[in-house]
Structures are given as C-alpha cells and as structure tokens.
Amino acid sequence: MSKSGMRAILVANPKGGSGKTTLAISLAGALAGAGHNVRLLDLDKQQSASTWVKRRAAGLPPVWLFDQTQSTAGKEGWLIIDSPAGLHGKNLERALKLVERVIVPIAPSVFDIEASRSFLDVLQAEKAIRKERAFIGMVGMRVAPRTRAASTLESFLLEHKLPVLAHLQETQAYINAAFEGKSVFDLPPRLTEREREQWQPLLSWLAVRQ
C-alpha cells in the first residue's frame, strides 16, 4: 500500500507527447468501470486530464479530481498521477514516495526511445525503486504492428529487466471517447474488444479484476 492510504500509480515519462494523459485517463476509466473509487491528480501544465474529468457525464462511473490540500490517509481506492513532462530531481523523488507503481509509456520514435532510456536509468537509481517500495512497468504506446518503429520499440523494451505491460495501438476509439470525457472502457465492449484485450496484462499487473 502507498503511504497516502490509497493505491497510487505514477504515469511518467520526461518527454511530452509520449501518451501519459491517454494512459492515465484510460486507466482511470478502467478502474472506475470495475467499481473502484478513483481520483486523478493532474500535474501537467496543459491540464488535459482535468478537462477530461470535467467532461464526464454524471451517468458514467465517477472519476474525481484529487485536491492536493486534502489528505487521502485512511481512504480506499486508487490515485492516478498524470505527471508533467520533464519530471526529475526532487519532484520525482517526492512522487515516488507516494506511489506503489510507476507506469512508463513509450512511443515508437527514436526521440521517445532515447529520452526514455535516460529516464529509466534515473528511475531505477531512485531509492524507492532500489528498495522495492515501488515497481516499474512499461507500456508501448501508439504501436502499429509489423512496422519498423514497432520492431525498434520492442527491441528497446527487451533491453531492460522490467515488465512490458502492454502494447496499445492508436485507434479512433481512444480519440472519440476522450472528446466525451469517456475512456475506451466506457464504450460498448463490442466496439472496443481489441483495446480491452490489449489492456488485460496491465490490469493483471495491478491486480485489477474486470
């Protein structure tokens, strides 16, 4: 359990455009849809995750924005942290003290891979990771199968002794859902069968039952 009293997850990558917000809101939707109490902490300057929460209709499984002035001690549920680009140093160290899982989304481009390589080295040197108080998992984002970019990303992911939780293809389902404050888990299962299937290893790593 995290020190906050909730199960906390940090979604982090120093590079902008790596898919952090898409991953964070999709995870929030998955957990809420499974009946969990979910709060989302949006630390990104663009506040895209906050906008998404505000767009959610009242009839959808609720996701609340986390108010940093309030304590989560003793509360049940999940806290998902959508981190800003460039998270490092003391800010990274403080974030790691709050969480039990770190999910690193990586897009299949040479720039994303190189930025992520340095970040993973820094991350694994952090005390919370070395002492196994928090655990890292990686997610391939916007992966088109059978492409050179996908092959390059796969080779990079295999370099690290870290679990590769999922390879998420970029589909219209994510884009269309986000416009309405939804996740792919709020859309009909018959329309999102492939997306849901790709998420199963990640949710299993978090010990979440669907």
Secondary structure, 3 states (H helix, E strand, C coil): CCCCCCEEEEECCCCCCCCHHHHHHHHHHHHHHCCCCEEEEECCCCCHHHHHHHHCCCCCCCCEECCCCCCCCCCCCEEEEECCCCCCHHHHHHHHHHCCEEEEEECCCHHHHHHHHHHHHHHHHCHHHHCCCCEEEEEEECCCCCCHHHHHHHHHHHHCCCCEEEEECCCHHHHHHHHCCCCHHHCCHHHCHHHHHHHHHHHHHCCCCC
